[in-house]
Amino acid sequence: MNRKEEANLAKSALALANSDHMTIYNAYMGWKNSQTEGQRTEMSYCRKHFLNRTALITIEDVKHELMKMMEQAGFWSSRSSHSKPQVASLTKPDISLERSSDRGAL
């Protein structure tokens, strides 16, 4: 088996639901889990699955940046008692496209 076939086989082992996004997520989570066992295990995981560690670090950096932006926008708070981001609820006045001066004109 050549390297390309090995890489395709490794990718298919990580594949979920015919979704590239879910496959990337699965690879990322496997990488995160491998990090808990040390750098040697992390590097072994990357080699075994033909993953680029630098790309995974970039994904993690983007994730943190997006989480920071979501917090700044008020969608969730890292200081809350919830470990997962909470979706902000919108009320009709929050999403209304009417200007307040237009309401009285009807």
C-alpha positions as MATLAB code, in Angstrom:
seq = 'MNRKEEANLAKSALALANSDHMTIYNAYMGWKNSQTEGQRTEMSYCRKHFLNRTALITIEDVKHELMKMMEQAGFWSSRSSHSKPQVASLTKPDISLERSSDRGAL';
ca = [
       0.000    0.000    0.000;
       1.433    3.396   -0.962;
       1.396    6.496    1.271;
      -1.584    8.076   -0.482;
      -3.663    4.957    0.072;
      -2.548    4.863    3.710;
      -3.548    8.511    4.139;
      -6.956    7.898    2.568;
      -7.506    4.917    4.840;
      -6.517    6.978    7.896;
      -8.884    9.768    6.835;
     -11.750    7.345    6.337;
     -11.172    6.023    9.868;
     -11.886    9.536   11.193;
     -14.814   10.233    8.847;
     -18.219   10.902   10.351;
     -21.571   11.068    8.569;
     -20.157   11.965    5.151;
     -19.318   15.397    6.523;
     -15.956   17.077    6.117;
     -16.763   19.345    9.060;
     -17.517   16.426   11.346;
     -14.422   14.594   10.133;
     -12.268   17.627   10.937;
     -13.962   17.905   14.323;
     -13.328   14.224   15.016;
      -9.661   14.584   14.046;
      -9.335   17.712   16.198;
     -10.937   16.069   19.236;
      -8.726   13.007   18.842;
      -5.710   15.295   18.718;
      -6.867   17.177   21.833;
      -7.325   13.876   23.661;
      -3.890   12.683   22.568;
      -2.331   15.828   24.041;
      -3.402   14.772   27.527;
      -1.068   11.796   27.266;
       1.989   13.825   26.344;
       3.792   15.129   23.306;
       4.966   11.713   22.148;
       1.375   10.437   21.990;
       0.269   13.647   20.285;
       2.929   13.316   17.593;
       2.126    9.629   17.159;
      -1.563   10.475   16.687;
      -0.697   13.038   14.018;
       1.574   10.601   12.173;
      -0.909    7.732   12.406;
      -3.735    9.855   10.981;
      -1.603   11.883    8.542;
      -2.485   15.122   10.317;
      -0.467   18.311   10.265;
       0.103   19.462   13.850;
       0.568   23.078   12.741;
      -2.828   22.997   11.019;
      -4.433   21.610   14.185;
      -2.839   24.373   16.250;
      -4.213   26.903   13.754;
      -7.685   25.379   14.115;
      -7.373   25.737   17.872;
      -6.259   29.364   17.552;
      -9.234   30.136   15.301;
     -11.556   28.390   17.764;
     -10.285   30.549   20.627;
     -10.594   33.705   18.541;
     -14.184   32.852   17.582;
     -15.050   32.112   21.208;
     -13.583   35.461   22.233;
     -15.623   37.238   19.556;
     -18.802   35.435   20.647;
     -18.197   36.498   24.220;
     -17.570   40.104   23.194;
     -20.808   40.039   21.184;
     -22.687   38.833   24.261;
     -23.555   35.342   23.081;
     -21.914   33.723   26.104;
     -19.636   34.395   29.025;
     -16.563   32.404   29.963;
     -17.140   33.581   33.529;
     -20.599   32.036   33.768;
     -21.282   28.899   35.754;
     -22.044   27.047   32.521;
     -19.179   25.226   30.876;
     -20.737   25.449   27.418;
     -21.559   28.636   25.511;
     -25.115   29.781   26.033;
     -27.047   31.248   23.134;
     -28.360   34.709   23.850;
     -32.113   35.003   23.576;
     -33.455   37.695   21.310;
     -36.736   39.453   21.891;
     -38.843   41.086   19.218;
     -37.567   44.592   20.061;
     -34.001   43.297   19.645;
     -34.661   42.099   16.119;
     -37.236   44.623   14.973;
     -36.388   46.411   11.759;
     -38.816   49.249   12.438;
     -37.542   52.600   13.566;
     -39.264   53.891   16.681;
     -40.510   56.946   14.743;
     -42.253   54.642   12.229;
     -44.353   52.906   14.892;
     -46.569   55.903   15.561;
     -47.174   56.597   11.885;
     -49.429   53.592   11.387;
];
